[in-house]
Structures are given as C-alpha cells and as structure tokens.
Amino acid sequence: MSDKPPPFPVYLFDVDGTLMDSAPDICGAIQHVLVSRGRSDVDDVFLRRYIGRHLHDLFLDLNFEPPEFEAMLADYRANYWGRKNGSTSVYPGVAEGLAKLGGRKSTATTKGTPFTRVVLEQFGLLPYFDHVQGTDGFPAKPEPDVILKSLEVFGARPEECLLIGDAPADMEAGRRAGVKICAVRYGYGEVAELAKWEPDYWVDDLRELAANGMAAD
C-alpha cells in the first residue's frame, strides 16, 4: 500500500462522497421518504453510511417490506430531483485534480447515467470525463458491474485502471473487478472500514492523484 498512486491509463471515480458532498440532498430526500412512512427516528449520521449503496439495503435494514421498495424509490427520486442539488457542493481540489490528471476518466456511481451527466454538467465537471457510467439496470456496488461497463467502453484491462472512492462498497467492487483501488479519507466512509479492503492507495485531496505526473493517454 502506498499513499501516492503512479499514473494510470484509466481512472474511474465514485461521485457522492468522492467528487461531491451531496449528503445534504441525499439524506434530505431519504428523510422525506422515511418520515412520510412514520420513521422520524433515523438521523443523517446513520444514513451517510448507505450513500453509494442501493437504497434497498437501507430499507431492508430499517425493516421495511420489499413490496414497498419501488414506491419508496420513486418517492426518493422525485424528491431528490426536486432539490436540484441545491445543497450539494464539489469538494475542494476536485476540479483542479481532474484538470491536471491525464488518462481517460469515467464515473462508477450508483446514480443512473442520465442523472450523473446532469450533476456533472451542473457543477462544471462534465468536460473532464471521457465517459459517464452510472448503474443502469444492473446490480449496484459492491457488485463490480458499473466498473466493468466502463472498462468495456474503453477497451481497457483491469490492471490499467484505478478506482477512486470513499466507501467500503467502492473498495469491494474494485477488488471484485480486479482493478487497483484508491480510498479518499474525506468522504462518507469510515477510514477503519475502508482499511479492511487494504486499498492500494490513499489520498486526502484529488490533486494528489496527479502528484506523480500525468498519466499516458
């Protein structure tokens, strides 16, 4: 394990908790769903642990029944879209880090692809990406599918790729996809939980990704 990654031909980025601090909008939308169903006892600290995972996991852990899930998801999405990312912000150093970083870049997020593009464009990050990949009709992280989709688009091998994320689900998905993994310390995941996956690299700021020079295109 090293703190400073070498250049990679391909970089895949988680979005929530890695590129953007979107927890206020995500947790707010989830709280809307829970309160409307009689659960006002769940705080944002608890909810942050589920950011980056499918909401089915949260609903199951809160003892909701699977037949309710689709209506709850629809309610969440409507509320989240309606917030228009008004309380979301880009983490310091993200735009600068992406601008300096060579190689090809894509996303590996639990958000759907269309909404991911909207968010990246809203915050001026879309031009830094060669491809945008969300979770579209296939299993969410920690399954490796969203990573494998970008590798397929790029025609890249797993060993050519570095996945950057803030959650244990990111780390597990990366390991299962066979790519190198880099954990960020500033996101929503607990460092001790991330460390269990023995990330190949750690960073405190995305500008550190380019510290060892530009990756080859």
N, CA, C and O of each residue as an XYZ file, in Angstrom:
868
protein
N       0.856     -1.200      0.000
C       0.000      0.000      0.000
C       0.883      1.240      0.000
O       1.867      1.319      0.737
N       0.515      2.213     -0.845
C       1.257      3.466     -0.960
C       0.276      4.617     -0.912
O      -0.893      4.465     -1.267
N       0.758      5.774     -0.470
C      -0.122      6.934     -0.425
C      -0.251      7.633     -1.769
O      -1.260      8.293     -2.018
N       0.749      7.504     -2.647
C       0.743      8.255     -3.896
C       0.661      7.320     -5.090
O       1.607      6.581     -5.362
N      -0.463      7.342     -5.811
C      -0.609      6.458     -6.963
C       0.311      6.889     -8.104
O       0.533      8.085     -8.296
N       0.849      5.934     -8.864
C       1.541      6.269    -10.100
C       0.515      6.608    -11.180
O      -0.683      6.439    -10.950
N       0.936      7.070    -12.326
C      -0.029      7.326    -13.403
C      -0.715      6.045    -13.877
O      -0.100      4.980    -13.933
N      -2.005      6.169    -14.219
C      -2.774      5.063    -14.768
C      -3.383      5.491    -16.100
O      -3.678      6.672    -16.285
N      -3.577      4.556    -17.030
C      -4.258      4.912    -18.287
C      -5.739      5.238    -18.107
O      -6.301      6.019    -18.875
N      -6.381      4.632    -17.080
C      -7.822      4.807    -16.868
C      -8.092      5.082    -15.401
O      -7.544      4.421    -14.519
N      -8.955      6.078    -15.150
C      -9.387      6.415    -13.792
C     -10.911      6.368    -13.739
O     -11.589      6.954    -14.584
N     -11.436      5.676    -12.752
C     -12.879      5.614    -12.529
C     -13.194      6.235    -11.176
O     -12.565      5.895    -10.174
N     -14.157      7.139    -11.143
C     -14.466      7.886     -9.938
C     -15.878      7.611     -9.442
O     -16.848      7.714    -10.193
N     -15.975      7.263     -8.175
C     -17.260      7.361     -7.492
C     -17.652      8.840     -7.480
O     -16.786      9.703     -7.621
N     -18.923      9.143     -7.316
C     -19.375     10.546     -7.356
C     -19.683     11.074     -5.956
O     -19.016     11.991     -5.476
N     -20.689     10.498     -5.302
C     -21.120     11.003     -3.993
C     -20.099     10.641     -2.923
O     -19.822      9.465     -2.689
N     -19.545     11.656     -2.279
C     -18.543     11.425     -1.253
C     -17.130     11.389     -1.788
O     -16.177     11.294     -1.015
N     -16.976     11.462     -3.110
C     -15.656     11.447     -3.731
C     -15.435     12.702     -4.562
O     -14.438     13.402     -4.378
N     -16.357     12.990     -5.474
C     -16.292     14.233     -6.237
C     -17.103     15.336     -5.569
O     -16.724     16.506     -5.601
N     -18.217     14.951     -4.968
C     -19.163     15.930     -4.439
C     -19.635     15.579     -3.041
O     -19.783     14.409     -2.688
N     -19.865     16.611     -2.263
C     -20.515     16.450     -0.962
C     -22.016     16.625     -1.200
O     -22.551     17.730     -1.118
N     -22.663     15.530     -1.491
C     -24.087     15.529     -1.829
C     -24.955     15.007     -0.700
O     -26.166     14.861     -0.862
N     -24.347     14.725      0.440
C     -25.097     14.139      1.552
C     -26.301     14.983      1.991
O     -27.351     14.411      2.285
N     -26.193     16.323      2.047
C     -27.370     17.080      2.491
C     -28.602     16.830      1.630
O     -29.712     16.719      2.151
N     -28.410     16.741      0.294
C     -29.553     16.494     -0.581
C     -29.990     15.040     -0.545
O     -31.187     14.755     -0.528
N     -29.039     14.117     -0.534
C     -29.396     12.695     -0.496
C     -30.109     12.350      0.808
O     -31.173     11.731      0.799
N     -29.519     12.754      1.921
C     -30.125     12.441      3.224
C     -31.459     13.146      3.397
O     -32.388     12.596      3.988
N     -31.553     14.366      2.880
C     -32.817     15.090      2.959
C     -33.934     14.366      2.219
O     -35.063     14.283      2.702
N     -33.602     13.840      1.029
C     -34.605     13.118      0.249
C     -34.978     11.799      0.916
O     -36.143     11.404      0.903
N     -34.001     11.123      1.493
C     -34.299      9.877      2.200
C     -35.170     10.161      3.421
O     -36.132      9.441      3.692
N     -34.821     11.219      4.154
C     -35.627     11.570      5.331
C     -37.077     11.842      4.941
O     -38.000     11.472      5.667
N     -37.270     12.482      3.806
C     -38.631     12.731      3.316
C     -39.396     11.414      3.178
O     -40.549     11.309      3.597
N     -38.743     10.411      2.586
C     -39.376      9.106      2.393
C     -39.668      8.438      3.727
O     -40.759      7.908      3.938
N     -38.692      8.466      4.624
C     -38.854      7.768      5.899
C     -39.919      8.424      6.775
O     -40.765      7.739      7.352
N     -39.874      9.748      6.871
C     -40.841     10.462      7.726
C     -42.254     10.243      7.220
O     -43.186     10.099      8.012
N     -42.417     10.218      5.902
C     -43.759     10.017      5.343
C     -44.292      8.621      5.640
O     -45.483      8.351      5.491
N     -43.386      7.738      6.065
C     -43.787      6.374      6.417
C     -43.591      6.088      7.894
O     -43.450      4.936      8.304
N     -43.584      7.147      8.686
C     -43.596      7.002     10.134
C     -42.257      6.797     10.799
O     -42.219      6.463     11.984
N     -41.134      6.983     10.082
C     -39.819      6.802     10.668
C     -39.105      8.150     10.765
O     -38.432      8.580      9.828
N     -39.261      8.792     11.890
C     -38.574     10.069     12.137
C     -37.397      9.880     13.090
O     -36.842     10.852     13.603
N     -37.027      8.637     13.320
C     -36.007      8.312     14.315
C     -34.641      8.005     13.710
O     -33.737      7.581     14.430
N     -34.468      8.210     12.397
C     -33.225      7.860     11.711
C     -32.460      9.145     11.403
O     -32.960     10.013     10.688
N     -31.252      9.263     11.941
C     -30.512     10.507     11.734
C     -29.601     10.430     10.512
O     -29.378      9.354      9.956
N     -29.077     11.592     10.101
C     -28.251     11.672      8.905
C     -26.928     10.935      9.068
O     -26.374     10.439      8.087
N     -26.417     10.857     10.286
C     -25.159     10.125     10.513
C     -25.330      8.673     10.094
O     -24.450      8.099      9.453
N     -26.460      8.082     10.455
C     -26.758      6.708     10.071
C     -26.923      6.604      8.561
O     -26.407      5.671      7.946
N     -27.635      7.546      7.960
C     -27.931      7.475      6.527
C     -26.684      7.613      5.673
O     -26.605      7.016      4.599
N     -25.712      8.384      6.125
C     -24.487      8.585      5.336
C     -23.755      7.273      5.079
O     -23.047      7.143      4.080
N     -23.918      6.315      5.962
C     -23.246      5.022      5.781
C     -23.749      4.281      4.551
O     -23.073      3.390      4.037
N     -24.929      4.648      4.082
C     -25.538      3.950      2.954
C     -25.343      4.685      1.626
O     -25.726      4.163      0.579
N     -24.771      5.855      1.648
C     -24.557      6.590      0.403
C     -23.580      5.791     -0.461
O     -22.516      5.378      0.001
N     -23.954      5.585     -1.701
C     -23.150      4.775     -2.603
C     -23.621      3.340     -2.711
O     -23.142      2.586     -3.558
N     -24.564      2.957     -1.851
C     -25.165      1.627     -1.928
C     -26.597      1.767     -2.427
O     -27.166      2.859     -2.409
N     -27.167      0.671     -2.867
C     -28.555      0.719     -3.307
C     -29.448      0.961     -2.093
O     -29.212      0.410     -1.018
N     -30.466      1.783     -2.275
C     -31.354      2.093     -1.158
C     -32.125      0.880     -0.659
O     -32.640      0.890      0.459
N     -32.208     -0.162     -1.474
C     -32.839     -1.391     -0.980
C     -32.145     -1.884      0.288
O     -32.798     -2.392      1.200
N     -30.820     -1.736      0.346
C     -30.085     -2.177      1.537
C     -30.555     -1.422      2.776
O     -30.766     -2.015      3.834
N     -30.716     -0.118      2.635
C     -31.184      0.705      3.751
C     -32.595      0.306      4.163
O     -32.872      0.115      5.348
N     -33.477      0.183      3.191
C     -34.864     -0.137      3.500
C     -34.977     -1.489      4.208
O     -35.774     -1.650      5.133
N     -34.180     -2.451      3.768
C     -34.190     -3.753      4.431
C     -33.720     -3.646      5.875
O     -34.316     -4.227      6.781
N     -32.632     -2.888      6.076
C     -32.080     -2.759      7.424
C     -33.017     -1.998      8.355
O     -32.931     -2.144      9.574
N     -33.905     -1.193      7.793
C     -34.888     -0.465      8.604
C     -36.215     -1.225      8.705
O     -37.218     -0.700      9.190
N     -36.189     -2.474      8.235
C     -37.330     -3.387      8.390
C     -38.557     -3.021      7.568
O     -39.683     -3.344      7.946
N     -38.340     -2.349      6.447
C     -39.441     -2.180      5.501
C     -39.566     -3.449      4.681
O     -38.621     -4.232      4.581
N     -40.742     -3.649      4.091
C     -41.002     -4.860      3.320
C     -40.706     -4.623      1.840
O     -41.026     -3.560      1.308
N     -40.093     -5.613      1.168
C     -39.738     -5.461     -0.248
C     -40.856     -4.956     -1.162
O     -40.565     -4.190     -2.081
N     -42.116     -5.343     -0.961
C     -43.153     -4.799     -1.848
C     -43.276     -3.271     -1.786
O     -43.838     -2.660     -2.695
N     -42.754     -2.656     -0.722
C     -42.814     -1.198     -0.589
C     -41.691     -0.488     -1.328
O     -41.758      0.722     -1.545
N     -40.652     -1.237     -1.720
C     -39.419     -0.599     -2.145
C     -39.575      0.276     -3.384
O     -39.041      1.384     -3.424
N     -40.290     -0.197     -4.384
C     -40.376      0.562     -5.630
C     -41.073      1.903     -5.424
O     -40.657      2.917     -5.984
N     -42.136      1.904     -4.618
C     -42.824      3.166     -4.325
C     -41.920      4.090     -3.522
O     -41.923      5.302     -3.737
N     -41.153      3.532     -2.604
C     -40.238      4.342     -1.808
C     -39.123      4.923     -2.672
O     -38.735      6.078     -2.499
N     -38.612      4.123     -3.597
C     -37.580      4.618     -4.505
C     -38.117      5.725     -5.402
O     -37.436      6.725     -5.629
N     -39.324      5.554     -5.909
C     -39.920      6.582     -6.764
C     -40.106      7.879     -5.989
O     -39.863      8.965     -6.514
N     -40.534      7.760     -4.744
C     -40.711      8.927     -3.878
C     -39.367      9.614     -3.630
O     -39.262     10.840     -3.685
N     -38.343      8.803     -3.356
C     -36.996      9.356     -3.141
C     -36.505     10.098     -4.373
O     -36.035     11.231     -4.271
N     -36.609      9.470     -5.531
C     -36.092     10.079     -6.757
C     -36.796     11.384     -7.083
O     -36.162     12.353     -7.500
N     -38.108     11.406     -6.892
C     -38.848     12.636     -7.169
C     -38.401     13.759     -6.239
O     -38.221     14.896     -6.675
N     -38.222     13.444     -4.967
C     -37.801     14.461     -4.005
C     -36.373     14.913     -4.281
O     -36.059     16.102     -4.217
N     -35.505     13.935     -4.591
C     -34.097     14.258     -4.849
C     -33.949     15.122     -6.092
O     -33.227     16.119     -6.071
N     -34.620     14.754     -7.166
C     -34.589     15.573     -8.384
C     -35.114     16.976     -8.103
O     -34.576     17.964     -8.604
N     -36.179     17.053     -7.292
C     -36.772     18.355     -6.998
C     -35.856     19.290     -6.230
O     -36.036     20.507     -6.271
N     -34.882     18.737     -5.536
C     -33.930     19.563     -4.791
C     -32.903     20.239     -5.705
O     -32.268     21.219     -5.317
N     -32.748     19.711     -6.906
C     -31.854     20.281     -7.924
C     -30.445     20.517     -7.393
O     -29.774     21.478     -7.770
N     -30.014     19.620     -6.509
C     -28.649     19.673     -5.960
C     -28.348     21.010     -5.278
O     -27.212     21.483     -5.279
N     -29.385     21.601     -4.701
C     -29.229     22.914     -4.103
C     -28.315     22.973     -2.900
O     -27.774     24.034     -2.588
N     -28.131     21.847     -2.213
C     -27.250     21.809     -1.042
C     -25.993     20.975     -1.296
O     -25.259     20.645     -0.365
N     -25.756     20.642     -2.558
C     -24.593     19.847     -2.947
C     -23.449     20.776     -3.348
O     -23.678     21.858     -3.888
N     -22.226     20.348     -3.081
C     -21.052     21.139     -3.465
C     -19.925     20.205     -3.898
O     -19.876     19.040     -3.502
N     -19.029     20.736     -4.712
C     -17.855     19.977     -5.150
C     -16.781     20.101     -4.080
O     -16.543     21.187     -3.551
N     -16.138     18.990     -3.768
C     -15.077     19.029     -2.765
C     -13.899     19.877     -3.257
O     -13.639     19.937     -4.459
N     -13.191     20.528     -2.340
C     -12.006     21.299     -2.721
C     -10.984     20.410     -3.435
O     -10.742     19.273     -3.031
N     -10.401     20.942     -4.487
C      -9.349     20.235     -5.199
C      -9.820     19.300     -6.291
O      -9.006     18.800     -7.068
N     -11.133     19.051     -6.367
C     -11.636     18.080     -7.345
C     -11.440     18.578     -8.776
O     -10.855     17.877     -9.602
N     -11.922     19.773     -9.069
C     -11.799     20.294    -10.439
C     -10.339     20.423    -10.845
O      -9.968     20.071    -11.965
N      -9.520     20.925     -9.944
C      -8.096     21.089    -10.254
C      -7.425     19.734    -10.466
O      -6.612     19.566    -11.374
N      -7.776     18.778     -9.621
C      -7.200     17.447     -9.755
C      -7.580     16.790    -11.060
O      -6.726     16.207    -11.728
N      -8.857     16.870    -11.443
C      -9.300     16.289    -12.702
C      -8.638     16.961    -13.888
O      -8.281     16.304    -14.866
N      -8.476     18.273    -13.800
C      -7.876     19.025    -14.902
C      -6.421     18.627    -15.131
O      -5.960     18.587    -16.272
N      -5.706     18.337    -14.069
C      -4.282     18.009    -14.174
C      -4.022     16.544    -14.487
O      -2.927     16.171    -14.909
N      -5.030     15.728    -14.276
C      -4.841     14.284    -14.391
C      -4.971     13.842    -15.841
O      -5.948     14.174    -16.513
N      -3.979     13.088    -16.323
C      -4.061     12.527    -17.664
C      -4.884     11.259    -17.672
O      -5.610     10.975    -16.719
N      -4.774     10.501    -18.738
C      -5.524      9.263    -18.858
C      -6.982      9.513    -19.207
O      -7.425     10.656    -19.319
N      -7.712      8.429    -19.373
C      -9.148      8.522    -19.642
C      -9.914      8.380    -18.336
O      -9.511      7.642    -17.438
N     -11.016      9.095    -18.249
C     -11.757      9.147    -16.991
C     -13.231      8.818    -17.215
O     -13.843      9.218    -18.205
N     -13.765      8.080    -16.261
C     -15.189      7.771    -16.255
C     -15.673      7.765    -14.812
O     -14.878      7.889    -13.880
N     -16.966      7.621    -14.638
C     -17.559      7.522    -13.307
C     -17.945      6.077    -13.023
O     -18.099      5.270    -13.940
N     -18.096      5.768    -11.762
C     -18.581      4.454    -11.321
C     -19.476      4.719    -10.122
O     -19.047      4.619     -8.972
N     -20.722      5.058    -10.409
C     -21.630      5.543     -9.379
C     -22.919      4.749     -9.340
O     -23.309      4.126    -10.327
N     -23.570      4.776     -8.203
C     -24.870      4.129     -8.053
C     -25.974      4.959     -8.693
O     -27.048      4.431     -8.980
N     -25.733      6.247     -8.924
C     -26.700      7.062     -9.652
C     -26.876      6.488    -11.062
O     -25.974      5.829    -11.580
N     -28.025      6.735    -11.677
C     -28.197      6.387    -13.072
C     -27.345      7.293    -13.956
O     -26.998      8.404    -13.557
N     -27.010      6.825    -15.147
C     -26.158      7.593    -16.047
C     -26.744      8.948    -16.416
O     -26.020      9.940    -16.341
N     -28.018      9.053    -16.813
C     -28.543     10.369    -17.204
C     -28.430     11.410    -16.089
O     -28.032     12.548    -16.337
N     -28.780     11.018    -14.857
C     -28.711     11.990    -13.772
C     -27.264     12.314    -13.424
O     -26.961     13.442    -13.036
N     -26.375     11.349    -13.557
C     -24.961     11.614    -13.303
C     -24.442     12.669    -14.262
O     -23.705     13.568    -13.858
N     -24.820     12.568    -15.523
C     -24.401     13.579    -16.508
C     -24.942     14.957    -16.141
O     -24.236     15.959    -16.253
N     -26.191     14.998    -15.704
C     -26.806     16.277    -15.314
C     -26.027     16.915    -14.168
O     -25.736     18.111    -14.199
N     -25.691     16.117    -13.158
C     -24.987     16.631    -11.988
C     -23.588     17.113    -12.370
O     -23.174     18.203    -11.974
N     -22.868     16.307    -13.132
C     -21.516     16.711    -13.534
C     -21.550     17.998    -14.354
O     -20.704     18.875    -14.183
N     -22.526     18.103    -15.236
C     -22.632     19.327    -16.046
C     -22.990     20.531    -15.179
O     -22.447     21.620    -15.366
N     -23.905     20.335    -14.231
C     -24.315     21.436    -13.353
C     -23.138     22.027    -12.602
O     -23.076     23.237    -12.385
N     -22.201     21.173    -12.203
C     -21.072     21.636    -11.400
C     -19.789     21.813    -12.209
O     -18.705     21.956    -11.643
N     -19.917     21.803    -13.531
C     -18.782     22.106    -14.388
C     -17.743     21.020    -14.493
O     -16.615     21.295    -14.902
N     -18.078     19.797    -14.141
C     -17.106     18.704    -14.156
C     -17.206     17.816    -15.395
O     -16.289     17.043    -15.674
N     -18.293     17.913    -16.131
C     -18.501     17.011    -17.264
C     -17.370     17.052    -18.297
O     -17.003     15.998    -18.816
N     -16.801     18.220    -18.619
C     -15.741     18.245    -19.643
C     -14.497     17.428    -19.284
O     -13.704     17.096    -20.165
N     -14.322     17.106    -18.023
C     -13.143     16.337    -17.615
C     -13.294     14.838    -17.862
O     -12.328     14.088    -17.728
N     -14.493     14.401    -18.220
C     -14.757     12.974    -18.350
C     -14.903     12.554    -19.808
O     -15.575     13.211    -20.602
N     -14.253     11.439    -20.135
C     -14.363     10.851    -21.465
C     -15.616     10.003    -21.596
O     -16.106      9.772    -22.702
N     -16.128      9.545    -20.478
C     -17.313      8.701    -20.456
C     -17.993      8.896    -19.108
O     -17.336      9.198    -18.111
N     -19.283      8.725    -19.080
C     -20.046      8.767    -17.825
C     -20.791      7.449    -17.703
O     -21.555      7.073    -18.591
N     -20.565      6.750    -16.599
C     -21.226      5.464    -16.390
C     -21.903      5.420    -15.032
O     -21.260      5.555    -13.991
N     -23.206      5.229    -15.067
C     -23.962      5.025    -13.842
C     -24.471      3.598    -13.777
O     -24.096      2.756    -14.593
N     -25.326      3.330    -12.804
C     -25.877      1.997    -12.601
C     -27.232      1.936    -13.284
O     -28.224      2.460    -12.775
N     -27.261      1.295    -14.434
C     -28.443      1.293    -15.289
C     -28.961     -0.122    -15.511
O     -28.527     -0.802    -16.441
N     -29.870     -0.561    -14.680
C     -30.492     -1.863    -14.899
C     -29.625     -3.056    -14.572
O     -29.913     -4.169    -15.010
N     -28.565     -2.844    -13.808
C     -27.731     -3.957    -13.359
C     -27.391     -3.728    -11.896
O     -27.615     -2.633    -11.381
N     -26.849     -4.743    -11.205
C     -26.620     -4.618     -9.767
C     -25.678     -3.476     -9.406
O     -24.714     -3.198    -10.121
N     -25.969     -2.821     -8.291
C     -25.165     -1.698     -7.805
C     -23.950     -2.217     -7.039
O     -23.893     -3.384     -6.650
N     -22.979     -1.321     -6.830
C     -21.858     -1.664     -5.958
C     -22.396     -2.142     -4.603
O     -23.372     -1.585     -4.101
N     -21.784     -3.147     -4.015
C     -20.429     -3.649     -4.245
C     -20.265     -4.637     -5.386
O     -19.173     -5.177     -5.566
N     -21.326     -4.896     -6.173
C     -21.125     -5.685     -7.391
C     -20.214     -4.880     -8.331
O     -20.238     -3.650     -8.295
N     -19.426     -5.541     -9.157
C     -18.446     -4.830     -9.982
C     -18.970     -4.324    -11.318
O     -18.201     -3.767    -12.100
N     -20.254     -4.500    -11.601
C     -20.791     -4.254    -12.940
C     -20.515     -2.854    -13.484
O     -20.148     -2.712    -14.650
N     -20.686     -1.817    -12.659
C     -20.520     -0.452    -13.153
C     -19.073     -0.189    -13.556
O     -18.815      0.595    -14.470
N     -18.136     -0.834    -12.885
C     -16.718     -0.718    -13.246
C     -16.453     -1.442    -14.555
O     -15.793     -0.907    -15.446
N     -16.963     -2.647    -14.667
C     -16.731     -3.458    -15.862
C     -17.325     -2.803    -17.102
O     -16.788     -2.957    -18.199
N     -18.438     -2.065    -16.939
C     -19.044     -1.370    -18.077
C     -18.095     -0.320    -18.645
O     -17.939     -0.227    -19.863
N     -17.465      0.465    -17.789
C     -16.522      1.477    -18.273
C     -15.297      0.827    -18.912
O     -14.815      1.291    -19.945
N     -14.799     -0.234    -18.307
C     -13.660     -0.925    -18.899
C     -14.011     -1.436    -20.293
O     -13.185     -1.387    -21.204
N     -15.228     -1.921    -20.453
C     -15.679     -2.393    -21.761
C     -15.710     -1.248    -22.767
O     -15.256     -1.399    -23.901
N     -16.248     -0.103    -22.348
C     -16.319      1.058    -23.247
C     -14.929      1.498    -23.678
O     -14.712      1.819    -24.846
N     -13.996      1.515    -22.751
C     -12.640      1.963    -23.043
C     -11.783      0.876    -23.699
O     -10.698      1.163    -24.206
N     -12.258     -0.348    -23.691
C     -11.445     -1.439    -24.191
C     -10.195     -1.626    -23.351
O      -9.131     -1.958    -23.873
N     -10.325     -1.411    -22.046
C      -9.185     -1.430    -21.130
C      -9.171     -2.697    -20.290
O     -10.211     -3.310    -20.049
N      -7.989     -3.078    -19.852
C      -7.822     -4.213    -18.952
C      -7.920     -3.732    -17.501
O      -7.579     -2.585    -17.213
N      -8.373     -4.581    -16.593
C      -8.489     -4.165    -15.189
C      -7.200     -3.611    -14.610
O      -7.241     -2.650    -13.842
N      -6.066     -4.186    -14.954
C      -4.797     -3.730    -14.388
C      -4.392     -2.340    -14.866
O      -3.455     -1.748    -14.330
N      -5.090     -1.818    -15.865
C      -4.806     -0.467    -16.364
C      -5.627      0.596    -15.647
O      -5.504      1.783    -15.948
N      -6.462      0.181    -14.704
C      -7.471      1.075    -14.124
C      -7.274      1.295    -12.632
O      -6.911      0.380    -11.891
N      -7.522      2.532    -12.209
C      -7.567      2.876    -10.782
C      -8.960      3.391    -10.457
O      -9.443      4.336    -11.081
N      -9.604      2.764     -9.477
C     -10.911      3.211     -8.987
C     -10.704      4.060     -7.745
O      -9.992      3.663     -6.823
N     -11.329      5.231     -7.727
C     -11.214      6.138     -6.586
C     -12.591      6.254     -5.935
O     -13.567      6.587     -6.607
N     -12.673      5.982     -4.630
C     -13.954      6.048     -3.946
C     -13.800      6.267     -2.460
O     -12.694      6.228     -1.921
N     -14.917      6.496     -1.806
C     -14.902      6.830     -0.377
C     -15.588      5.796      0.501
O     -15.609      5.941      1.723
N     -16.153      4.749     -0.106
C     -16.985      3.820      0.660
C     -16.464      2.396      0.564
O     -15.830      2.033     -0.427
N     -16.726      1.580      1.589
C     -16.361      0.170      1.505
C     -16.943     -0.515      0.274
O     -16.306     -1.403     -0.293
N     -18.154     -0.114     -0.154
C     -18.757     -0.707     -1.350
C     -17.912     -0.429     -2.585
O     -17.831     -1.270     -3.480
N     -17.281      0.741     -2.647
C     -16.382      1.052     -3.763
C     -15.174      0.127     -3.746
O     -14.777     -0.425     -4.771
N     -14.606     -0.027     -2.566
C     -13.415     -0.848     -2.438
C     -13.704     -2.313     -2.795
O     -12.918     -2.958     -3.490
N     -14.827     -2.821     -2.316
C     -15.192     -4.204     -2.622
C     -15.440     -4.376     -4.117
O     -14.979     -5.345     -4.721
N     -16.172     -3.429     -4.714
C     -16.447     -3.522     -6.154
C     -15.159     -3.506     -6.959
O     -15.015     -4.251     -7.928
N     -14.214     -2.647     -6.551
C     -12.941     -2.579     -7.236
C     -12.162     -3.870     -7.136
O     -11.607     -4.345     -8.127
N     -12.117     -4.440     -5.945
C     -11.427     -5.709     -5.763
C     -12.064     -6.805     -6.628
O     -11.364     -7.611     -7.241
N     -13.384     -6.822     -6.667
C     -14.082     -7.857     -7.434
C     -13.896     -7.673     -8.938
O     -13.963     -8.636     -9.701
N     -13.660     -6.422     -9.360
C     -13.420     -6.146    -10.779
C     -11.964     -6.362    -11.170
O     -11.637     -6.405    -12.356
N     -11.094     -6.498    -10.180
C      -9.691     -6.722    -10.457
C      -8.890     -5.475    -10.754
O      -7.790     -5.561    -11.300
N      -9.431     -4.297    -10.399
C      -8.717     -3.044    -10.628
C      -7.995     -2.621     -9.352
O      -8.274     -3.145     -8.274
N      -7.072     -1.678     -9.474
C      -6.450     -1.085     -8.301
C      -7.452     -0.139     -7.649
O      -8.299      0.445     -8.326
N      -7.350      0.009     -6.325
C      -8.313      0.856     -5.619
C      -7.612      1.929     -4.797
O      -6.566      1.693     -4.193
N      -8.209      3.101     -4.792
C      -7.694      4.249     -4.048
C      -8.819      4.791     -3.175
O      -9.887      5.131     -3.682
N      -8.589      4.872     -1.877
C      -9.586      5.370     -0.931
C      -9.323      6.840     -0.621
O      -8.179      7.242     -0.409
N     -10.381      7.633     -0.595
C     -10.261      9.024     -0.153
C     -10.656      9.088      1.316
O     -11.593      8.418      1.750
N      -9.938      9.892      2.065
C     -10.174      9.965      3.508
C     -11.236     10.997      3.888
O     -11.646     11.050      5.048
N     -11.684     11.810      2.946
C     -12.566     12.929      3.288
C     -14.046     12.636      3.054
O     -14.884     13.493      3.334
N     -14.390     11.459      2.551
C     -15.775     11.177      2.188
C     -16.617     10.659      3.335
O     -16.390     11.009      4.493
N     -17.594      9.819      3.005
C     -18.561      9.359      3.999
C     -18.173      8.034      4.654
O     -18.721      7.676      5.697
N     -17.249      7.320      4.063
C     -16.841      6.040      4.622
C     -15.918      6.205      5.808
O     -15.123      7.144      5.858
N     -16.020      5.299      6.762
C     -15.121      5.317      7.908
C     -13.778      4.728      7.499
O     -13.716      3.679      6.858
N     -12.701      5.418      7.880
C     -11.367      5.005      7.463
C     -11.083      3.560      7.882
O     -10.486      2.802      7.118
N     -11.502      3.179      9.080
C     -11.255      1.818      9.554
C     -11.951      0.785      8.674
O     -11.406     -0.292      8.432
N     -13.140      1.102      8.198
C     -13.871      0.175      7.330
C     -13.234      0.104      5.951
O     -13.152     -0.968      5.352
N     -12.785      1.245      5.450
C     -12.090      1.255      4.164
C     -10.804      0.440      4.246
O     -10.457     -0.293      3.319
N     -10.106      0.579      5.366
C      -8.809     -0.077      5.524
C      -8.925     -1.598      5.477
O      -7.957     -2.280      5.141
N     -10.087     -2.132      5.806
C     -10.269     -3.581      5.772
C     -10.069     -4.143      4.366
O      -9.756     -5.322      4.196
N     -10.255     -3.285      3.358
C     -10.081     -3.724      1.978
C      -8.658     -3.499      1.477
O      -8.348     -3.754      0.313
N      -7.803     -3.020      2.368
C      -6.397     -2.799      2.047
C      -6.233     -2.055      0.720
O      -5.657     -2.589     -0.228
N      -6.743     -0.817      0.656
C      -6.605     -0.052     -0.592
C      -5.150      0.036     -1.039
O      -4.231      0.096     -0.221
N      -4.966      0.042     -2.343
C      -3.611      0.175     -2.889
C      -3.052      1.567     -2.626
O      -1.840      1.739     -2.501
N      -3.939      2.564     -2.543
C      -3.521      3.951     -2.329
C      -4.561      4.685     -1.488
O      -5.729      4.298     -1.434
N      -4.108      5.752     -0.835
C      -4.977      6.651     -0.077
C      -4.668      8.089     -0.501
O      -3.514      8.423     -0.772
N      -5.699      8.942     -0.557
C      -5.470     10.365     -0.798
C      -6.389     11.183      0.101
O      -7.463     10.730      0.496
N      -5.948     12.387      0.410
C      -6.762     13.340      1.163
C      -7.336     14.427      0.259
O      -8.163     15.228      0.692
N      -6.896     14.452     -0.992
C      -7.250     15.512     -1.929
C      -7.005     14.932     -3.324
O      -5.970     14.308     -3.557
N      -7.944     15.132     -4.254
C      -7.781     14.529     -5.576
C      -6.596     15.096     -6.342
O      -6.130     14.477     -7.299
N      -6.101     16.263     -5.939
C      -4.913     16.789     -6.609
C      -3.706     15.889     -6.394
O      -2.746     15.944     -7.163
N      -3.746     15.061     -5.356
C      -2.645     14.138     -5.101
C      -2.536     13.060     -6.178
O      -1.473     12.461     -6.342
N      -3.627     12.803     -6.919
C      -3.586     11.779     -7.970
C      -2.598     12.150     -9.067
O      -1.984     11.274     -9.677
N      -2.445     13.437     -9.316
C      -1.545     13.894    -10.382
C      -0.167     14.253     -9.860
O       0.663     14.764    -10.611
N       0.089     13.994     -8.589
C       1.348     14.414     -7.978
C       2.564     13.729     -8.589
O       3.662     14.284     -8.587
N       2.363     12.516     -9.112
C       3.475     11.770     -9.692
C       3.555     11.918    -11.189
O       4.211     11.118    -11.856
N       2.902     12.925    -11.730
C       2.971     13.174    -13.161
C       1.683     12.786    -13.866
O       0.791     12.183    -13.268
N       1.596     13.131    -15.124
C       0.404     12.901    -15.926
C       0.383     11.457    -16.424
O       1.415     10.906    -16.807
N      -0.795     10.857    -16.414
C      -0.922      9.509    -16.952
C      -0.934      9.572    -18.476
O      -1.366     10.567    -19.057
N      -0.463      8.521    -19.112
C      -0.444      8.480    -20.559
C      -1.857      8.343    -21.100
O      -2.672      7.613    -20.537
N      -2.154      9.050    -22.201
C      -3.458      8.933    -22.824
C      -3.572      7.631    -23.605
O      -4.613      7.358    -24.203
